[in-house]
Amino acid sequence: METREPETESLEGSYFVSTYPPFSLWTPGQLDAWRGVLSRPPARDEPLGVYVHVPFCAERCRYCYYLSHANPDDAMVDRYLSGVLAELAGHARAPALAGRPLDFVYVGGGTPSLLATDRIRRLLAGIRERIPWRDDAEVTFECAPQTATADRLAVLREEGVTRLSMGVQQLDDDVLRKNGRVHVVADVERAWPHVRAAGFDVVNVDLIAGLVGETDVSFYGSLDRVIDMEPESATLYLLEIPLNTPLYRALRNDSATEKPPAWPTKRGRLSAAFDRLENAGYSLRSAYAAVRDPDLHPFVYQESQYRGADLIGVGASAFSFVQGVHHQNATSLAGYLDRLERGEPPLGRAYALSAEERCLREFVLQLKLGGASAAAFSDRFDIDVIRRFAGPLERFAQRGWLTVDDDRVTVTREGLLHVDRMIPRFYPEDRQDVRYS
């Protein structure tokens, strides 16, 4: 298998790989496969989770590529929550899901913590009523610093949230302003004691390397302050600039007064950040995350998906994966709500994977967790992944990005810094350079 790789990397475009195949290959023409998989009991006994997309925020960040609408009125929020719960009720009746409890729940956005406390209760209680979650389920809720108030945090805990993920991004007001963030450092400082007092099992803090206006001083200063805060988990993303972001448009029309740092600078900061986190007692959990205790602080939502779990995505533009079939809901807010209010499912596009494609999907995603067991893939798919992917494995082993022994592929520390660049080279040749989304 040829594994071509671009010699240079553009600042612009999608970079982070969250699934296989690329979203651009999903089509409405495969929706029958999605309908079919929901209509029959599951062939495999997989973990099950729910993702809920809340597409509302105070203001859209310049680098944001998710579906989001700023400052919705109360009527729109209530209408949307009704739609989400109606969609979830429909899924709960499907043979593929009926009677299966949830192993994990993730509420993301947008900014779901923008919801008032009564709407947070309505949403979380509504999920649990329609598809109950296990007593030990991981329940994650995304939270912005300016909305992390004591009353909201108390409600989240009362309604079963176990993992809070706070989007700090950086602790530098100038950098935050240049990237369209609406919070300031003082919001984080105000919120943090309330976050800790609420008693979540895990608190994750998100940082981004490569923001506009970022310097070594701003990035490492932010990181050091986060380390001093002692969250159970710290996630560090590399800035990407997909084509649907305000920042991409500004770079294209030359209206951007500053450009983000180049890829070598971003990777250098990420590498140094991992050094600092390890020196502070953290362990690397994946290519982008470090945790205080890998056994006590897993990220079930992500790790389960990377190993083939079923996921039901509800909300406008939300993604699902059930028994080898991908699906994305209608991507516009109006289209999503209109279909539900007509009593129709908000279907968008789908892709049905072959057994070999499922193997490829899980293999490349597990590289992001640090490696994969050949024996596990042989048991699950009856495929020898070391032989199947011998070409790219040999190439990247020569570059020092991974190692291969008889039973395991292990991504090296340097390889983790390049893992999303490496992954597409495991795809069939005609898919290695297709548009991601």
N, C-alpha and C positions, 0 to 999 in steps of 0.2 A: 504494500500500500504506500503510495507516495504521500509525503507529509510536508507539503509546501508551507512556508511560513513567511509572512511579510517581513522585509528587512527593517522597515521603519513602522512606527505606530502613530496614527493620527490622534490628535487630541480629541477629535470628534467621533461620534458613533457609539454604538453599544459595545460593551466589553464584558461585563459580568454575565456568566453563563448560569442560568437557573434551571434549565431543563434541556431535554433533547426530544425531538428535533427542534430546530429553530422555529419560533412562532410564525415566521413568514410562510412556512410550509403547511400550517393548519388552514383548513378551508371549510366553508359551509357545506361543500359536497360530501364531507364525511360525518355529517350530523347524525345520519342513520346509525352509525357505529356507536355514538354516544347514547342515543335512545335505546339501542339494543342492549348495551352493557348495563344500563340502569334497570332494564326490564327482567333481568334474570338474577338468581342468587349468585354470589361471588364464587368464582372457581378457586381462588386462593384465599386462605385465611390471613389477611393482611391487617395491620393496625389501621384505624380510621381516625381522621381528623377533619375539622372544619376551619376554613378561613373565611372571615367576614371582612369585606371591604367597606370602609366608611369614607366616602369620597369628599369630605368637607374639611376645610382648613381656614385659618384666619387670612392667609395670603400665600400664594404659590411661590415656593422658592425658585430661584433662577435655574437650578440644576434638576428640578423635579420632573420626572417623566411619567408619574402615575396619574390616573384619572382623578382630578380634584376640582372642587368648586369652592370659591372663597365666600365666606360669610353667608351661608344659607339662612333663610328665614325659618321660623319654627314650623310653619306649615309644611315646608319642603322636607325638613328633617323627619317629622312625624310620618309623612307620606312614604319616605324612603324606608324607615324602619318597618313600616307595615309591609312594604314590598319584600324586604329581606326575610322577615319572619314567614311570610306566605311562601316564598321560594323554598325556605328550609322545611316547611311543613310538607310541601310536595315531595321533596327528596326523602323525607322520613318514611313516606309510604312506598317508595320504590323498592322492589324486591332485592336490589343490590345492597340496600342499606337498612332495610327494616329489621329492627331488633338488635342492631349492632351499637354498642355504646361507643362514645368518643374517647380516644386515647389522648388527644390533644386538641386544643382550640387556639386560634390566633385571631385577634381583632386588630386590623391594621388600617392604613389610610394613605393619603389624607392624615387627619389628626383626630382619631376617635375620642381622645380626651377633651375635644371641644364640646362634646355632648354634655348637657346638663345632667345632674345626678339622677333625676327621675328617668331620663332616657337611657342612661347607662344601665340602670336596674331593669328597665323594660327589655333592652337588648339581651343582656346576659341571662336573665331569667327566661326570656323567650327561647333562646338557644337550648337551654337545659330542659325546658318543657317539651320541646319538639324532638330533640335527640339527646338524651341524658348523657353526661360524661361520667367516666369512672371516678371513684373516690380519689385515686392517685393521679388523675389526669393533669397534664401541664396545661395551664390556661394563661396565655400571654396577651397583654394589652399594651398597645403603643401609647406613649404619653409625651406631650410636648412640655417643656419646662414651665411655660407661662400658664398652663392649664392644670399643673400638678398641685391642686389645692387640697387642703386637709380633708374637706368634705368629699371631694371626688375620690381621693385615695382610699378613704374609709369605705366608701360604697364598693369600690373595686374589690377590696379584700372580703367584704361581707358577701359579695356575689360570687366568690370562688376564684378570683384571679390569683395565680401563684407566682407569675413572672411578669414584672413590669419592665418595659423597654423604653428608655428615655433618649430621645434624639437631641443630644447636646451639640454634636458636630464639631464645635470648637469653643474654647473659653476665651474668646477675643472679640470684643464688640465691633471692632473695625472689620474684621473678617466676616463676622455674621452679617453685618449690614451690607457689605459688598455682594453677598450671595443671596440676599433677599430673605434671610431669616428674620422672623418677627420677634424672637426672644432676645434678651440680652443676658450677660453674665449674671447680673443681679437676680434674674428669674431663677437661674439654677441654684444660686446660693440660698434664695428664699425657700425653694421647693425641697432641697435635699433633706433637711431635718424631718419634714413631713413624710417624705418617701421612706426614710428609715424607720420612723415611728409606726408606719402602717404595718410593717411586719411581713412583707412579701418574702417568699422562699428565695427568690432570685431577683436581683435588680441588674439589668444590663444597661450599659451606657454606650451609645453609638458615637463614634468620631469619624470624620472624613479627612483623608489625606489628599491634598491637591486642590483645595478650594481657592477661588480667586482672592488674591491679596495675601495668601498664606506665606509665611516665612518660617525659617527654622525656629525662630524665637517664638512665634505664635503657636506653631504646631507642638513643639516639645514642651512649651510652657503649659499648653492645654492638657497634654498627656500627663504631665507630672501632677497637675491638679486633680485629674481624674484618678490617678493612682492613689493620691492622698485621700480621696473620697471612699476608697475601698469597696467598689461594687463587686458583686460576685462574678460578673462577666463584663468584659469590654470588647466591643466589636469595632474594628477599624476598616472602613471601606476606602477603596481608591475611587476618586471622583471619575465618573464617566459622563459623557455629554451626548446622550441620544438625540436623534433628529427632531424630537417633539418637545424639546426643552426651550425655555426662553433664552438660556445661555447660548445654545447652539445658534439660534437665530441672530443673537447679537454678534457672535463671532463671524457668522456668514456675511452679515451686512456691514461689518466693520464698525459697528456702534459700541462694541465692548472697549472700555478704556484700559482694561487689563486682561491678560490671558492667564489661565490656570497654569500651574507648573507642568513641565513635561513628564513623561512616564518614568524616565530614570530617577528624577527627583522624587516623584511620588513613591516609587518602590523603595528608594533609599530611606525615606522617612518611615515607611511601614516596617522595613527590616529593623531599623534602629528602635522603633516603638516596641516591637516584639522583644528585643533585647532588654529594654527597660522594664517591660512587664514581667519577663521571666526573672529578672534580678529582684523584682518586688514580690516574688512568690507565686506568680501566675503560671499556668501551663497552657500551651497552644492547643486549642480544641479543633481548629480548622484553619484554612488559609486566611481567615479574617478575624478570628475570635480567640481570646484568651480568657481562661476561667480560673478561679481560685482553687477549685477542686473538681477535676473532671468527672468523678463519680457522683458527687453531690449536686453538681451544676451542669448537667447536660442541656442540650437544646433539642428537646424531643421533636418539636415541629419540623426542624430542618433535618435532623439526623434520620428520622423515620422516613421522610420523603426521599432522601437520598438512597434509602434501602428498599424503595418500592411500595411504601404505604399508600393507601387510598386517601384521597383528599377531596372534600366537597368545598368548592368555593362559591360563596353567595355574595350578591351585591353586583353593582355595575362593573363590568370588565373583569370580574374575578375568574381565576383559573382553577380548574379541577383536574384530577387524575384518578380514574377508577378502573382497576383491573386491566390496565394497559391502554386505556383510551384517555387522551387529553381533551379538555373542552374549555373554551373561554366564553363567558357570558357576553351579551350585547354590550358594546363598549360605550354607548352614550347613555347619560343619565335618563334623558327623556325616553329613549327607546326601551331601556330596561324597565322603567316604571309602566310605560304604556302597555307593554306586552303582559306584564303581570296583572295589571288592572283589567285586561281583557280575558284573564284566565288562562293565558298561554305561558309556557316556560320561556325565559329570556335567552333563547339560544343564539349563539354567535358563530363559532367555528370550532372544528374538532380535528383530531388526528388519531387514528388507530395504529398502534405500534405492533409490529411482528415480535415474535419471541426474541429474535436476535437484536432487534432495536431496543427492546426492554433491557436486555443485557448490556448493550452499549450505553444506554441512558444511566443505568445504575453504576456502571463502572466509572464513567467519567465524573459523575457527581461525587462518588466516593473518593476520587482523587482529591477533591476539595477538603475532605476530612483527613487527608494525610496518607491515604493508600487503600488497597483492596486485597482481600484474601482470595487467591485463586481457587482454593478448595470450596469456599462458600459459593462462588459463582458456578463451579462445576456441579455442586449439589443442587443449586437453584435452577440453573438453565441448561445443564449438561453441555457447557461450552468451556473450553480451555482458553481463558482470556489471555494468558501469557503467549500462547501460540497465535490466537486470533489477532492480537494487536502487536505482534512481534516487531513490525517495522517501526511504528512510532515509539514503542518502548525502547528499542535499541538506540534510536536517534536521541531521545531525551536522556537516556542513561549516559550516553557519550557527552552530553552537555552538562551532566552533573545535576539534572533536575529530578531524577528519580533513580531508584535502585530496584533490581529484580532478582529474586531468588526463586527456589523451586515452588514456593507456595504464596509469595506475597510480592506485591508492587508497593513500594514505599516512596512517597514524594519527599524529597529533601527540603531543607529549609529554603534554599535558593529556588527550588521548584515551586514551593508554595507561593512565592512572590510572582511567579509567571503562570500559575495554574490555569487561569482563564484564557491566557494566550495559547497554552498548550492543548487544552481540551479539544478545540475544533479539528486538530490534526489527527484525532482518532476517528473522525467521521469518514464515511465514504467520500471519495475524492470529489464527486460532483456536489457535495454539500459543505465542503470545507470553507468556502468563501461566500455562501449565500447570505443575504441580508438577514440579521437575527430576528428583527420584529417587523 
